[in-house]
């Protein structure tokens, strides 16, 4: 039987290896911009949810608001991200990607989705069911971690 310590090690090992391998296989899409992982994650989030507020993006990424604001400022100054004032509340910063960035992020997302679809197609029914249950557990763990930070 596996101990909790072994399980902790395995979670870090497997999740980390999966993310690194997916990034290597599909590419990040923004390699030439030399972005940090947090900056890339922010761009992909905004690409998925144009018009998201800075505070909502911070919450989604598990960042404190001032860290998110710093990331946003750097990405805006690099021309990758556009920040505008909210229509109903001018104090709320709304985010969208600059058009060239949106095209790169959309292409990278499509490449990742195609790659994952191909890999999932190689799994059998039992593996897909186990993966689905595992994702539910990871989602629960993520919520527990988020609640613990609040």
MARBA-3410 file (N, C-alpha, C, O; in Angstrom, 1 decimal):
150
0.8,-1.2,0.0,0.0,0.0,0.0,0.9,1.2,0.0,1.9,1.3,0.7 ~ 0.5,2.2,-0.8,1.2,3.5,-0.9,1.0,4.4,0.3,-0.2,4.5,0.7 ~ 2.1,5.0,0.8,1.9,5.9,1.9,1.5,7.3,1.3,1.7,7.6,0.1 ~ 1.0,8.2,2.2,0.6,9.5,1.8,1.9,10.3,1.3,1.8,11.1,0.4 ~ 3.0,10.0,1.9,4.2,10.7,1.5,4.6,10.3,0.0,4.9,11.1,-0.8
4.4,9.0,-0.3,4.7,8.5,-1.6,3.6,9.1,-2.6,4.0,9.5,-3.7 ~ 2.4,9.3,-2.2,1.4,9.8,-3.0,1.7,11.3,-3.3,1.5,11.8,-4.4 ~ 2.1,12.1,-2.3,2.5,13.5,-2.5,3.6,13.6,-3.5,3.5,14.4,-4.4 ~ 4.6,12.7,-3.4,5.7,12.7,-4.3,5.2,12.4,-5.7,5.6,13.0,-6.7 ~ 4.3,11.4,-5.8,3.8,11.0,-7.1,2.9,12.1,-7.8,3.0,12.3,-9.0
2.1,12.8,-7.0,1.3,13.9,-7.5,2.2,14.9,-8.1,2.0,15.4,-9.3 ~ 3.2,15.4,-7.4,4.1,16.4,-7.9,4.9,15.9,-9.2,5.0,16.6,-10.2 ~ 5.3,14.6,-9.1,6.1,14.1,-10.2,5.2,14.0,-11.5,5.6,14.4,-12.6 ~ 4.0,13.4,-11.3,3.2,13.1,-12.5,2.6,14.4,-13.1,2.7,14.6,-14.3 ~ 2.1,15.2,-12.2,1.5,16.5,-12.8,2.5,17.4,-13.4,2.3,17.9,-14.5
3.7,17.5,-12.7,4.8,18.3,-13.3,5.3,17.7,-14.6,5.5,18.5,-15.5 ~ 5.5,16.4,-14.6,6.0,15.8,-15.9,5.0,16.0,-17.0,5.4,16.2,-18.1 ~ 3.7,15.8,-16.7,2.7,16.0,-17.7,2.7,17.4,-18.3,2.7,17.6,-19.5 ~ 2.7,18.4,-17.4,2.7,19.8,-17.9,4.0,20.1,-18.7,3.9,20.7,-19.8 ~ 5.1,19.7,-18.2,6.4,19.9,-19.0,6.3,19.2,-20.4,6.7,19.8,-21.4
5.8,18.0,-20.4,5.8,17.2,-21.6,4.8,17.8,-22.6,5.1,17.9,-23.8 ~ 3.7,18.2,-22.1,2.7,18.9,-23.0,3.3,20.2,-23.6,3.1,20.5,-24.8 ~ 4.0,21.0,-22.7,4.6,22.2,-23.2,5.6,21.9,-24.3,5.7,22.6,-25.3 ~ 6.4,20.9,-24.0,7.5,20.5,-25.0,6.9,20.0,-26.3,7.3,20.3,-27.4 ~ 5.8,19.2,-26.2,5.2,18.5,-27.4,4.4,19.5,-28.2,4.5,19.5,-29.4
3.7,20.4,-27.5,2.8,21.3,-28.2,3.4,22.7,-28.4,3.0,23.5,-29.2 ~ 4.4,23.0,-27.5,5.0,24.4,-27.5,4.1,25.3,-26.7,2.9,25.0,-26.5 ~ 4.7,26.4,-26.2,3.9,27.3,-25.4,3.3,28.4,-26.3,2.3,29.0,-26.0 ~ 3.8,28.5,-27.6,3.2,29.4,-28.5,3.8,30.8,-28.4,3.7,31.6,-29.3 ~ 4.4,31.1,-27.2,4.9,32.5,-27.0,6.4,32.5,-26.7,6.9,33.3,-25.9
7.1,31.5,-27.2,8.5,31.3,-26.8,9.3,32.5,-27.1,10.2,32.9,-26.3 ~ 9.1,33.2,-28.2,9.9,34.3,-28.6,9.7,35.5,-27.6,10.6,36.3,-27.5 ~ 8.6,35.5,-26.9,8.4,36.6,-25.9,9.2,36.4,-24.6,9.2,37.3,-23.8 ~ 9.7,35.2,-24.4,10.4,34.9,-23.2,9.6,35.3,-21.9,10.1,36.1,-21.1 ~ 8.5,34.7,-21.8,7.6,35.0,-20.7,7.8,34.0,-19.6,8.2,32.8,-19.8
7.4,34.4,-18.4,7.4,33.5,-17.2,6.2,32.6,-17.4,5.3,32.9,-18.1 ~ 6.1,31.6,-16.6,5.0,30.7,-16.6,3.7,31.4,-16.2,2.6,31.3,-16.8 ~ 3.8,32.3,-15.2,2.7,33.1,-14.7,2.2,34.0,-15.8,1.0,34.2,-16.0 ~ 3.1,34.7,-16.5,2.7,35.6,-17.6,2.0,34.8,-18.7,0.9,35.2,-19.2 ~ 2.5,33.6,-19.1,1.9,32.8,-20.1,0.5,32.3,-19.7,-0.5,32.4,-20.4
0.4,31.9,-18.4,-0.9,31.5,-17.9,-1.9,32.6,-17.9,-3.1,32.4,-18.2 ~ -1.5,33.8,-17.6,-2.4,35.0,-17.6,-2.8,35.2,-19.0,-4.0,35.5,-19.3 ~ -1.9,35.2,-20.0,-2.3,35.4,-21.4,-3.3,34.3,-21.9,-4.3,34.7,-22.6 ~ -3.1,33.1,-21.5,-4.0,32.0,-22.0,-5.4,32.2,-21.3,-6.4,32.0,-22.0 ~ -5.4,32.6,-20.1,-6.7,32.9,-19.4,-7.4,34.0,-20.1,-8.6,33.9,-20.3
-6.7,35.1,-20.3,-7.4,36.3,-21.0,-7.8,35.9,-22.4,-8.9,36.3,-22.8 ~ -7.1,35.1,-23.1,-7.5,34.6,-24.4,-8.7,33.8,-24.3,-9.6,33.9,-25.3 ~ -8.9,33.0,-23.3,-10.1,32.2,-23.1,-11.3,33.1,-22.6,-12.5,32.8,-22.9 ~ -11.0,34.1,-21.8,-12.0,35.0,-21.2,-11.8,36.5,-21.5,-11.5,37.2,-20.5 ~ -11.9,36.9,-22.7,-11.6,38.3,-23.0,-12.6,39.2,-22.2,-13.8,38.9,-22.0
-12.1,40.3,-21.6,-12.9,41.2,-20.8,-12.8,40.8,-19.3,-13.4,41.5,-18.5 ~ -12.1,39.8,-19.0,-12.0,39.4,-17.6,-11.3,40.6,-16.8,-10.4,41.3,-17.3 ~ -11.7,40.8,-15.6,-11.1,41.8,-14.8,-9.8,41.4,-14.2,-9.5,40.2,-14.1 ~ -9.0,42.3,-13.8,-7.7,42.0,-13.2,-7.9,41.2,-12.0,-7.2,40.2,-11.7 ~ -8.8,41.6,-11.1,-9.1,40.8,-9.9,-9.6,39.4,-10.1,-9.2,38.5,-9.4
-10.5,39.3,-11.1,-11.0,37.9,-11.4,-9.8,37.0,-12.0,-9.8,35.8,-11.6 ~ -9.0,37.6,-12.8,-7.8,36.9,-13.3,-6.9,36.4,-12.2,-6.4,35.3,-12.1 ~ -6.7,37.4,-11.2,-5.8,37.0,-10.1,-6.4,35.9,-9.3,-5.7,34.9,-8.9 ~ -7.7,35.9,-9.0,-8.4,34.9,-8.3,-8.3,33.5,-9.0,-8.0,32.5,-8.4 ~ -8.5,33.6,-10.3,-8.5,32.3,-11.1,-7.1,31.7,-11.1,-7.0,30.5,-11.1
-6.1,32.5,-11.1,-4.7,32.0,-11.2,-4.1,31.8,-9.8,-3.0,31.4,-9.7 ~ -4.9,32.2,-8.8,-4.4,32.0,-7.4,-3.3,33.0,-7.0,-2.3,32.7,-6.3 ~ -3.4,34.2,-7.6,-2.4,35.2,-7.3,-3.0,36.3,-6.4,-4.2,36.6,-6.5 ~ -2.1,37.0,-5.7,-2.6,38.1,-4.9,-2.7,39.3,-5.9,-2.0,39.3,-6.9 ~ -3.7,40.2,-5.7,-4.0,41.2,-6.7,-2.8,42.0,-7.1,-2.7,42.4,-8.3
-1.9,42.4,-6.2,-0.8,43.3,-6.6,0.2,42.5,-7.5,0.8,43.1,-8.4 ~ 0.3,41.2,-7.4,1.1,40.4,-8.3,0.5,40.4,-9.6,1.2,40.5,-10.6 ~ -0.8,40.1,-9.7,-1.5,40.1,-11.0,-1.3,41.5,-11.7,-1.1,41.5,-12.9 ~ -1.5,42.5,-10.9,-1.4,43.9,-11.5,0.0,44.1,-12.1,0.1,44.7,-13.1 ~ 1.0,43.6,-11.4,2.4,43.8,-11.9,2.6,43.0,-13.2,3.2,43.5,-14.1
2.1,41.7,-13.2,2.1,40.9,-14.5,1.4,41.7,-15.6,1.9,41.7,-16.7 ~ 0.2,42.2,-15.3,-0.6,42.9,-16.3,0.2,44.1,-16.9,0.3,44.3,-18.1 ~ 0.8,44.9,-16.0,1.6,46.1,-16.4,2.7,45.7,-17.3,2.9,46.4,-18.3 ~ 3.4,44.6,-17.0,4.5,44.2,-17.8,4.0,43.7,-19.2,4.6,44.1,-20.2 ~ 3.0,43.0,-19.2,2.4,42.5,-20.5,1.8,43.6,-21.3,1.9,43.6,-22.6
1.2,44.6,-20.7,0.7,45.8,-21.4,1.9,46.5,-22.0,1.8,46.9,-23.2 ~ 2.9,46.8,-21.2,4.1,47.5,-21.7,4.8,46.8,-22.9,5.4,47.4,-23.7 ~ 4.7,45.5,-22.9,5.3,44.7,-24.0,4.3,44.6,-25.2,4.7,44.0,-26.2 ~ 3.1,45.2,-25.1,2.2,45.2,-26.2,1.5,43.9,-26.4,0.9,43.6,-27.5 ~ 1.5,43.0,-25.5,0.9,41.7,-25.6,-0.6,41.7,-25.1,-1.4,40.9,-25.5
-0.9,42.6,-24.2,-2.1,42.7,-23.4,-2.6,44.1,-23.5,-1.9,45.0,-23.5 ~ -4.0,44.2,-23.5,-4.6,45.5,-23.5,-5.5,45.6,-22.3,-6.3,44.7,-22.0 ~ -5.3,46.7,-21.5,-6.1,46.9,-20.3,-6.9,48.2,-20.5,-6.4,49.2,-20.9 ~ -8.2,48.0,-20.3,-9.1,49.1,-20.4,-9.9,49.3,-19.1,-10.1,48.3,-18.3 ~ -10.5,50.4,-18.9,-11.3,50.7,-17.7,-12.7,50.1,-18.0,-13.2,50.1,-19.1
-13.3,49.5,-17.0,-14.6,48.9,-17.1,-15.7,49.9,-17.5,-15.6,51.1,-17.1 ~ -16.7,49.5,-18.2,-17.7,50.4,-18.6,-18.6,50.9,-17.5,-18.9,52.1,-17.4 ~ -18.9,50.1,-16.5,-19.8,50.5,-15.4,-19.0,51.0,-14.2,-19.5,51.8,-13.5 ~ -17.8,50.5,-14.1,-17.0,50.9,-13.0,-15.6,51.2,-13.5,-14.8,50.2,-13.8 ~ -15.2,52.4,-13.7,-13.9,52.8,-14.3,-12.7,52.3,-13.5,-11.6,52.3,-14.0
-12.9,52.0,-12.2,-11.8,51.5,-11.4,-11.4,50.1,-11.7,-10.4,49.6,-11.3 ~ -12.3,49.3,-12.4,-12.1,47.9,-12.7,-11.4,47.8,-14.0,-11.9,48.3,-15.0 ~ -10.2,47.2,-14.0,-9.4,47.0,-15.2,-9.9,45.8,-15.9,-10.0,44.7,-15.3 ~ -10.2,45.9,-17.2,-10.7,44.8,-18.1,-9.5,44.5,-19.0,-8.8,45.3,-19.5 ~ -9.4,43.2,-19.3,-8.2,42.7,-20.0,-8.7,42.0,-21.3,-9.7,41.3,-21.4
-7.9,42.2,-22.4,-8.0,41.5,-23.6,-6.6,41.4,-24.2,-5.7,42.2,-23.9 ~ -6.5,40.4,-25.1,-5.2,40.3,-25.7,-5.1,41.2,-26.9,-6.1,41.5,-27.6 ~ -3.9,41.7,-27.2,-3.6,42.4,-28.4,-3.8,41.4,-29.5,-3.6,40.2,-29.4 ~ -4.3,41.8,-30.7,-4.7,40.9,-31.8,-3.6,39.9,-32.2,-3.9,38.7,-32.3 ~ -2.4,40.3,-32.3,-1.3,39.3,-32.7,-1.2,38.3,-31.6,-1.0,37.1,-31.9
-1.3,38.7,-30.3,-1.2,37.8,-29.2,-2.4,36.8,-29.2,-2.2,35.6,-29.0 ~ -3.6,37.3,-29.5,-4.7,36.5,-29.5,-4.6,35.4,-30.6,-4.9,34.2,-30.3 ~ -4.0,35.7,-31.7,-3.8,34.7,-32.8,-2.8,33.7,-32.4,-3.0,32.5,-32.6 ~ -1.7,34.1,-31.7,-0.7,33.1,-31.2,-1.3,32.2,-30.2,-1.1,31.0,-30.2 ~ -2.1,32.8,-29.2,-2.7,32.0,-28.1,-3.7,31.0,-28.7,-3.8,29.9,-28.2
-4.5,31.5,-29.6,-5.5,30.6,-30.2,-4.9,29.4,-30.9,-5.4,28.3,-30.8 ~ -3.8,29.7,-31.7,-3.1,28.6,-32.4,-2.5,27.7,-31.4,-2.5,26.4,-31.6 ~ -1.9,28.2,-30.4,-1.2,27.3,-29.4,-2.3,26.4,-28.7,-2.1,25.3,-28.4 ~ -3.4,27.1,-28.3,-4.5,26.3,-27.7,-5.0,25.2,-28.6,-5.3,24.1,-28.2 ~ -5.2,25.5,-29.9,-5.7,24.5,-30.9,-4.7,23.4,-31.0,-5.1,22.2,-31.1
-3.4,23.7,-31.0,-2.3,22.6,-31.0,-2.4,21.7,-29.8,-2.4,20.5,-29.9 ~ -2.5,22.3,-28.6,-2.6,21.5,-27.4,-3.9,20.7,-27.4,-3.8,19.5,-27.0 ~ -5.0,21.2,-27.8,-6.3,20.5,-27.8,-6.1,19.3,-28.8,-6.6,18.2,-28.5 ~ -5.6,19.5,-30.0,-5.4,18.5,-31.0,-4.5,17.4,-30.4,-4.8,16.2,-30.6 ~ -3.4,17.8,-29.8,-2.5,16.8,-29.2,-3.1,16.0,-28.1,-3.0,14.8,-28.1
-3.9,16.6,-27.2,-4.5,15.9,-26.1,-5.7,15.0,-26.7,-5.9,13.9,-26.2 ~ -6.4,15.5,-27.7,-7.4,14.7,-28.3,-6.8,13.4,-28.9,-7.4,12.3,-28.7 ~ -5.7,13.6,-29.5,-5.0,12.4,-30.1,-4.5,11.4,-29.0,-4.7,10.2,-29.2 ~ -4.0,11.9,-27.9,-3.5,11.1,-26.8,-4.7,10.4,-26.2,-4.6,9.2,-25.9 ~ -5.8,11.1,-25.9,-7.0,10.5,-25.3,-7.5,9.4,-26.2,-8.1,8.5,-25.7
-7.4,9.6,-27.5,-7.9,8.6,-28.4,-7.1,7.3,-28.3,-7.6,6.2,-28.8 ~ -6.0,7.3,-27.7,-5.2,6.1,-27.5,-5.5,5.4,-26.2,-5.0,4.2,-26.0 ~ -6.3,6.0,-25.4,-6.7,5.4,-24.1,-7.9,4.5,-24.3,-8.8,4.8,-25.1 ~ -8.0,3.5,-23.4,-9.2,2.7,-23.5,-10.3,3.2,-22.6,-10.0,4.2,-21.8 ~ -11.5,2.7,-22.6,-12.6,3.2,-21.9,-12.3,3.2,-20.4,-12.7,4.2,-19.7
-11.7,2.2,-19.8,-11.4,2.2,-18.4,-10.4,3.3,-18.0,-10.5,3.9,-16.9 ~ -9.4,3.6,-18.9,-8.5,4.6,-18.6,-9.2,6.0,-18.6,-8.9,6.9,-17.8 ~ -10.1,6.2,-19.6,-10.8,7.5,-19.7,-11.7,7.7,-18.4,-11.7,8.8,-17.9 ~ -12.3,6.6,-18.0,-13.1,6.7,-16.7,-12.2,7.0,-15.5,-12.6,7.9,-14.7 ~ -11.1,6.4,-15.4,-10.1,6.6,-14.3,-9.6,8.1,-14.4,-9.5,8.8,-13.4
-9.3,8.6,-15.6,-8.9,9.9,-15.8,-9.9,10.9,-15.3,-9.6,11.9,-14.7 ~ -11.2,10.7,-15.7,-12.3,11.5,-15.4,-12.4,11.6,-13.8,-12.6,12.7,-13.3 ~ -12.3,10.5,-13.2,-12.4,10.5,-11.7,-11.2,11.2,-11.1,-11.4,12.0,-10.1 ~ -10.0,11.0,-11.7,-8.8,11.7,-11.2,-8.9,13.2,-11.3,-8.5,13.9,-10.4 ~ -9.5,13.6,-12.4,-9.6,15.1,-12.6,-10.6,15.7,-11.6,-10.4,16.8,-11.2
-11.6,14.9,-11.3,-12.6,15.4,-10.3,-11.9,15.5,-8.9,-12.1,16.5,-8.2 ~ -11.0,14.6,-8.6,-10.2,14.7,-7.3,-9.3,15.8,-7.4,-9.2,16.6,-6.4 ~ -8.6,16.1,-8.5,-7.7,17.2,-8.6,-8.4,18.5,-8.5,-8.0,19.5,-7.9 ~ -9.6,18.6,-9.0,-10.5,19.8,-8.9,-10.8,20.0,-7.5,-10.8,21.1,-7.0 ~ -11.2,19.0,-6.7,-11.5,19.1,-5.3,-10.3,19.5,-4.5,-10.4,20.4,-3.7
-9.1,19.0,-4.8,-7.9,19.4,-4.2,-7.6,20.9,-4.4,-7.2,21.6,-3.5 ~ -7.8,21.3,-5.6,-7.6,22.7,-6.0,-8.5,23.6,-5.2,-8.1,24.6,-4.7 ~ -9.8,23.2,-5.1,-10.7,24.1,-4.3,-10.3,24.1,-2.8,-10.4,25.2,-2.2 ~ -9.9,23.0,-2.3,-9.4,22.9,-0.9,-8.3,23.9,-0.7,-8.2,24.6,0.3 ~ -7.3,23.9,-1.6,-6.1,24.7,-1.5,-6.6,26.2,-1.6,-6.1,27.0,-0.9
-7.5,26.5,-2.5,-8.0,27.9,-2.7,-8.7,28.4,-1.4,-8.4,29.5,-1.0 ~ -9.5,27.5,-0.8,-10.2,27.9,0.4,-9.3,28.1,1.5,-9.5,29.0,2.4 ~ -8.2,27.3,1.6,-7.2,27.5,2.6,-6.4,28.8,2.5,-5.9,29.2,3.5 ~ -6.3,29.4,1.3,-5.6,30.6,1.1,-6.4,31.8,1.4,-5.9,32.9,1.7 ~ -7.7,31.6,1.5,-8.6,32.8,1.7,-8.6,33.3,3.1,-9.3,34.3,3.4
END
